[in-house]
């Protein structure tokens, strides 16, 4: 059964290997999850899923694989050998309760009777001492009392059921949703190129040990410069207008980028790149940086990330004077192409959901200029974008 579950995960796109399956089997042998579907869910997810972006796929595969289990026999067969289950049940019961269980003929008889009554019962039942229902003294049901019963659904009141049988619903996660700062940082870390530069102010433990050993045991401390991400990034952020609904997620992206990249230069623009950009939105009318100077100031080894929804009139991209704020002598298209010619690695991050891009003509024009290197502002989109920049 676990092998079939393993294949279900692979078919659902969860990158599991035989190693994880063997680890899960070993965990089951150690009884880290025992006779409880909820415990098994958390255990199997912790072992089989190494990246939280696959939680949604795991949950769907888990639900699909175990949804058809209709009785305790199926669960027991799927998860735990019968002798383990029997031994564990007997450990948890007092001598009086063991004697009462035997009054129904033992565990096997209890399960068989439960399945039989489920087949015979045709409607909801409350109270009483036979049918599967609530509030009674039948061995099967919920919110009632019977010392050797099986609880069906709900949380239960008396906490005395031999086996809990309940439907589990698990919250889904997906790699296609907008993200918080933490997850954005995780995605940006794909764009890394570590180097050690500057003053030697960090202890090199391995070299210190080796040097001390070569020095007949006399301590020989070795220091190295701090290790940091050497990737250089130019970040351009669209502000105002149609970008107002995306302020929060863009702030989170900006915050994550400031943390992850030691060499980060950022500038703002409105709608599209023209002959100038700015650092301070409050003083953007008086303190601007010409795009021409920018292209000559920052080396060709910089990676360029442009963030914007690309939603505007097509004239703002392809026509001189198309800007809504000033008269631009050259179309924005010309400046974007110059940027791409100067920097080999350049991507556009769009906070608008990807399935809506087709409805805005300017998005299509921008994506064409970017030669298809436009990515959605999602975990998957950021990872794909960082993977492209790191090639």
C-alpha positions as CSV (number, residue, x, y, z in Angstrom):
1,X,0.0,0.0,0.0
2,X,2.8,2.4,0.8
3,X,4.5,1.6,-2.5
4,X,1.3,2.6,-4.3
5,X,1.2,5.8,-2.2
6,X,4.8,6.5,-3.2
7,X,3.8,6.1,-6.9
8,X,0.8,8.4,-6.4
9,X,3.1,11.1,-5.0
10,X,5.4,10.8,-8.0
11,X,2.5,10.9,-10.4
12,X,1.3,14.1,-8.7
13,X,4.6,15.8,-9.3
14,X,6.1,15.5,-5.8
15,X,9.8,14.8,-6.2
16,X,10.1,11.8,-3.9
17,X,12.8,9.1,-4.1
18,X,13.2,5.6,-2.9
19,X,15.3,7.0,0.0
20,X,12.2,8.8,1.4
21,X,10.1,5.7,1.0
22,X,12.6,3.6,3.0
23,X,12.7,6.3,5.6
24,X,8.9,6.3,5.9
25,X,8.9,2.5,6.3
26,X,11.6,2.7,9.0
27,X,9.6,5.4,10.8
28,X,6.5,3.1,10.7
29,X,8.6,0.3,12.1
30,X,9.6,2.6,15.0
31,X,5.9,3.4,15.5
32,X,6.3,7.1,15.1
33,X,2.7,7.1,13.7
34,X,0.4,4.5,15.1
35,X,-3.3,3.8,14.2
36,X,-4.0,7.5,13.5
37,X,-4.5,8.8,10.0
38,X,-3.7,12.4,11.1
39,X,-0.4,11.3,12.7
40,X,0.5,9.3,9.6
41,X,-0.3,12.4,7.4
42,X,2.1,14.6,9.3
43,X,4.8,12.0,9.5
44,X,4.6,11.1,5.8
45,X,4.6,14.7,4.7
46,X,7.6,15.5,6.9
47,X,9.6,12.7,5.4
48,X,8.4,12.7,1.8
49,X,8.2,16.5,1.1
50,X,11.4,18.5,1.2
51,X,10.0,21.8,-0.1
52,X,6.8,23.4,1.2
53,X,5.8,24.5,-2.3
54,X,4.8,20.8,-2.9
55,X,2.4,20.7,0.1
56,X,-0.6,21.2,-2.1
57,X,0.4,18.4,-4.5
58,X,1.1,16.1,-1.5
59,X,-2.3,16.9,0.1
60,X,-4.1,16.2,-3.1
61,X,-2.3,12.9,-3.7
62,X,-2.8,11.9,-0.1
63,X,-6.5,12.7,-0.2
64,X,-6.9,10.9,-3.6
65,X,-5.0,7.8,-2.5
66,X,-6.8,7.3,0.9
67,X,-10.2,8.7,0.1
68,X,-11.6,5.3,-0.8
69,X,-10.7,3.6,2.5
70,X,-14.1,2.7,3.9
71,X,-13.3,0.7,7.1
72,X,-10.7,0.1,9.7
73,X,-9.4,-3.0,8.0
74,X,-8.4,-0.8,5.0
75,X,-6.6,1.7,7.3
76,X,-4.9,-1.1,9.3
77,X,-3.8,-2.8,6.1
78,X,-2.5,0.4,4.6
79,X,-0.5,1.6,7.5
80,X,0.3,-0.9,10.3
81,X,0.6,-4.6,10.6
82,X,-2.2,-6.3,12.5
83,X,0.1,-7.6,15.3
84,X,1.3,-4.1,16.0
85,X,-2.2,-2.8,16.2
86,X,-3.3,-5.5,18.5
87,X,-0.3,-5.1,20.8
88,X,-0.7,-1.4,21.0
89,X,-4.4,-1.6,21.8
90,X,-3.9,-4.0,24.6
91,X,-1.2,-1.9,26.2
92,X,-3.6,1.1,26.4
93,X,-6.4,-0.8,28.1
94,X,-7.0,-1.7,31.7
95,X,-7.7,-5.2,32.7
96,X,-11.4,-4.4,33.1
97,X,-11.5,-2.9,29.6
98,X,-9.8,-5.9,28.1
99,X,-12.4,-8.1,29.7
100,X,-15.2,-5.9,28.2
101,X,-13.7,-6.1,24.7
102,X,-13.7,-9.8,24.9
103,X,-17.4,-9.6,25.6
104,X,-17.9,-8.8,21.9
105,X,-15.5,-11.6,20.8
106,X,-12.3,-9.5,20.5
107,X,-11.1,-6.8,18.1
108,X,-11.9,-8.8,15.0
109,X,-15.5,-9.3,16.0
110,X,-15.7,-5.6,16.9
111,X,-14.6,-4.5,13.4
112,X,-16.8,-7.1,11.6
113,X,-19.8,-6.0,13.6
114,X,-19.1,-2.3,12.8
115,X,-19.0,-3.0,9.1
116,X,-22.1,-5.1,9.3
117,X,-24.1,-2.4,11.0
118,X,-22.9,0.2,8.6
119,X,-24.3,-1.9,5.7
120,X,-27.6,-2.5,7.6
121,X,-28.2,1.1,8.7
122,X,-30.1,3.3,6.3
123,X,-30.4,6.7,8.1
124,X,-28.8,8.9,10.8
125,X,-29.4,7.6,14.3
126,X,-29.2,9.4,17.7
127,X,-29.3,7.7,21.0
128,X,-29.9,4.0,21.6
129,X,-27.6,1.1,22.0
130,X,-27.3,-0.6,18.6
131,X,-27.0,1.6,15.5
132,X,-24.1,3.8,14.4
133,X,-25.1,7.3,15.7
134,X,-24.6,9.9,18.4
135,X,-25.3,10.2,22.0
136,X,-26.1,6.6,22.7
137,X,-24.4,3.5,24.2
138,X,-23.8,1.6,21.0
139,X,-20.2,0.5,20.5
140,X,-20.2,2.5,17.2
141,X,-20.8,6.2,16.9
142,X,-20.0,9.6,18.4
143,X,-20.6,11.6,21.6
144,X,-22.0,8.5,23.4
145,X,-20.4,6.1,25.8
146,X,-19.3,2.5,25.3
147,X,-16.0,1.2,26.8
148,X,-15.0,-0.9,23.7
149,X,-16.4,1.2,20.9
150,X,-15.4,2.8,17.6
151,X,-15.9,6.5,17.2
152,X,-17.3,7.7,13.9
153,X,-16.7,11.4,13.0
154,X,-16.5,14.4,15.2
155,X,-14.2,15.0,18.2
156,X,-15.9,12.8,20.7
157,X,-16.6,13.5,24.3
158,X,-15.6,10.6,26.4
159,X,-12.2,9.8,24.7
160,X,-12.7,6.1,25.1
161,X,-13.0,4.8,21.5
162,X,-10.7,1.9,20.5
163,X,-10.3,3.4,17.0
164,X,-11.0,6.9,15.6
165,X,-12.4,6.8,12.1
166,X,-12.9,10.3,10.8
167,X,-12.6,12.2,7.6
168,X,-9.6,14.5,7.4
169,X,-9.5,17.8,5.5
170,X,-6.1,19.4,5.1
171,X,-5.2,22.9,4.1
172,X,-3.7,23.3,0.7
173,X,-0.6,25.2,-0.2
174,X,0.4,26.0,-3.8
175,X,3.5,27.4,-5.6
176,X,1.2,29.6,-7.7
177,X,0.1,32.0,-5.0
178,X,1.5,35.4,-4.1
179,X,4.0,35.2,-1.4
180,X,5.3,36.8,1.8
181,X,8.8,38.1,2.4
182,X,10.1,34.9,3.8
183,X,9.1,32.8,0.8
184,X,10.3,35.5,-1.6
185,X,13.7,35.3,0.0
186,X,13.8,31.5,-0.5
187,X,13.1,31.9,-4.2
188,X,15.7,34.7,-4.6
189,X,18.3,32.5,-3.1
190,X,18.5,30.5,-6.3
191,X,20.4,33.5,-7.7
192,X,23.6,33.1,-5.7
193,X,27.3,33.3,-6.5
194,X,29.3,33.4,-3.2
195,X,32.7,35.1,-2.9
196,X,35.0,36.3,-0.1
197,X,36.2,39.9,-0.4
198,X,37.4,42.6,1.9
199,X,39.1,42.4,5.3
200,X,39.8,39.0,6.9
201,X,37.4,39.2,9.8
202,X,35.9,35.7,10.0
203,X,37.5,32.6,11.6
204,X,38.4,29.9,9.1
205,X,37.9,26.9,11.4
206,X,39.1,24.2,9.0
207,X,42.3,26.1,8.1
208,X,43.0,26.9,11.7
209,X,42.8,23.2,12.7
210,X,45.0,22.2,9.8
211,X,47.6,24.9,10.4
212,X,47.7,24.1,14.2
213,X,48.2,20.4,13.4
214,X,51.1,21.3,11.0
215,X,52.5,23.6,13.6
216,X,53.1,20.8,16.2
217,X,49.9,21.7,18.1
218,X,50.7,25.4,18.6
219,X,47.6,27.4,17.9
220,X,47.7,29.1,14.5
221,X,44.5,31.1,13.9
222,X,43.5,31.7,10.3
223,X,41.0,34.4,9.2
224,X,39.1,34.9,6.0
225,X,36.9,37.7,4.6
226,X,33.2,37.4,5.1
227,X,31.4,35.1,2.6
228,X,28.6,36.9,0.8
229,X,26.5,36.8,-2.4
230,X,28.6,38.4,-5.1
231,X,25.7,38.7,-7.6
232,X,25.0,42.2,-8.7
233,X,21.4,43.2,-9.3
234,X,19.8,46.2,-10.9
235,X,16.2,46.4,-9.8
236,X,13.6,48.6,-11.5
237,X,10.2,49.1,-9.8
238,X,7.0,50.4,-11.4
239,X,5.1,52.7,-9.1
240,X,1.7,54.5,-9.1
241,X,-1.5,54.0,-11.2
242,X,-2.3,50.4,-11.9
243,X,0.5,49.2,-9.6
244,X,-1.3,50.5,-6.5
245,X,-3.1,47.2,-5.8
246,X,0.3,45.4,-5.8
247,X,2.1,47.7,-3.3
248,X,2.2,45.2,-0.5
249,X,3.7,42.3,-2.5
250,X,6.2,44.6,-4.2
251,X,7.2,46.0,-0.8
252,X,7.8,42.4,0.3
253,X,9.8,41.7,-2.9
254,X,11.9,44.8,-2.4
255,X,12.5,44.0,1.3
256,X,13.6,40.4,0.4
257,X,15.9,41.6,-2.4
258,X,17.6,44.2,0.0
259,X,18.4,41.3,2.4
260,X,19.5,38.7,-0.2
261,X,21.7,40.8,-2.5
262,X,24.7,42.7,-1.1
263,X,25.2,44.5,-4.4
264,X,21.7,45.8,-5.2
265,X,20.9,49.1,-7.0
266,X,17.3,50.1,-7.4
267,X,15.3,52.7,-9.3
268,X,11.7,53.6,-9.8
269,X,9.8,54.3,-13.0
270,X,6.1,54.8,-14.0
271,X,4.5,52.5,-16.4
272,X,7.5,52.0,-18.7
273,X,11.2,52.8,-18.9
274,X,12.1,56.1,-20.6
275,X,15.1,58.4,-20.7
276,X,15.2,58.8,-16.8
277,X,14.5,57.0,-13.6
278,X,14.6,58.0,-9.9
279,X,15.6,56.8,-6.4
280,X,13.2,58.9,-4.3
281,X,9.5,59.1,-5.3
282,X,9.0,62.3,-3.2
283,X,11.7,64.1,-5.1
284,X,11.3,62.4,-8.5
285,X,10.6,65.6,-10.3
286,X,13.9,67.1,-9.3
287,X,16.3,64.2,-8.6
288,X,16.4,61.9,-11.6
289,X,19.1,59.6,-13.1
290,X,19.3,59.5,-16.8
291,X,18.9,56.0,-18.2
292,X,21.8,56.7,-20.5
293,X,24.2,57.4,-17.6
294,X,22.8,54.4,-15.8
295,X,23.7,52.1,-18.7
296,X,27.3,53.3,-18.6
297,X,27.7,53.4,-14.8
298,X,26.9,49.8,-13.9
299,X,28.9,47.0,-15.4
300,X,27.6,44.4,-17.9
301,X,27.9,41.8,-15.2
302,X,24.8,43.2,-13.4
303,X,21.5,41.1,-13.6
304,X,18.5,43.2,-14.3
305,X,15.0,42.7,-12.7
306,X,12.1,44.9,-13.8
307,X,8.9,44.7,-11.7
308,X,5.7,46.0,-13.1
309,X,2.3,45.0,-14.4
310,X,3.0,46.3,-17.9
311,X,-0.6,47.5,-18.0
312,X,-0.9,50.8,-20.1
313,X,-1.8,52.2,-23.4
314,X,0.3,50.6,-26.2
315,X,1.2,54.1,-27.3
316,X,3.2,54.5,-24.1
317,X,5.5,51.8,-25.4
318,X,5.8,52.3,-29.1
319,X,5.3,56.0,-29.8
320,X,7.4,59.1,-29.1
321,X,5.4,61.3,-26.6
322,X,3.4,58.3,-25.5
323,X,4.3,58.8,-21.8
324,X,1.3,60.1,-19.7
325,X,3.6,62.3,-17.6
326,X,6.0,64.0,-20.0
327,X,7.1,64.3,-23.6
328,X,9.5,61.5,-24.4
329,X,11.6,62.0,-27.5
330,X,12.1,58.3,-28.0
331,X,9.6,55.5,-27.4
332,X,9.9,53.4,-24.3
333,X,10.5,50.4,-26.5
334,X,13.8,51.9,-27.6
335,X,15.0,52.3,-24.0
336,X,14.0,48.8,-23.0
337,X,15.8,47.3,-26.0
338,X,18.9,49.4,-25.0
339,X,18.8,48.0,-21.5
340,X,18.5,44.5,-22.8
341,X,21.4,45.0,-25.2
342,X,23.6,46.3,-22.4
343,X,22.8,43.6,-19.9
344,X,22.8,40.0,-21.0
345,X,20.5,38.7,-18.2
346,X,17.3,40.7,-17.9
347,X,13.8,39.6,-16.7
348,X,10.4,41.2,-16.1
349,X,8.4,40.2,-13.0
350,X,4.7,40.8,-13.4
351,X,2.5,40.9,-10.2
352,X,-0.7,40.4,-12.3
353,X,-1.8,36.7,-12.4
354,X,-0.4,35.1,-15.5
355,X,-3.8,33.9,-16.8
356,X,-4.8,37.6,-17.1
357,X,-1.9,38.7,-19.3
358,X,-3.7,37.8,-22.5
359,X,-6.3,40.5,-21.9
360,X,-3.9,43.4,-21.9
361,X,-2.2,44.3,-25.2
362,X,0.6,46.2,-23.6
363,X,1.6,43.0,-21.6
364,X,2.0,41.1,-24.8
365,X,4.1,43.8,-26.4
366,X,6.4,44.0,-23.4
367,X,6.7,40.2,-23.2
368,X,7.7,40.2,-26.9
369,X,10.4,42.8,-26.3
370,X,11.6,40.7,-23.4
371,X,11.7,37.7,-25.7
372,X,9.4,35.8,-23.4
373,X,11.4,36.4,-20.2
374,X,8.4,37.7,-18.3
375,X,7.5,35.8,-15.1
376,X,4.6,36.0,-12.7
377,X,5.2,37.2,-9.1
378,X,4.7,33.8,-7.6
379,X,7.1,31.3,-6.0
380,X,7.3,29.3,-9.2
381,X,7.7,32.4,-11.3
382,X,10.4,33.8,-9.1
383,X,12.3,30.5,-9.1
384,X,12.0,30.3,-12.9
385,X,13.2,33.9,-13.2
386,X,16.2,33.4,-10.9
387,X,17.1,30.2,-12.7
388,X,17.2,32.1,-16.0
389,X,19.4,34.8,-14.5
390,X,21.8,32.3,-12.9
391,X,22.5,30.5,-16.2
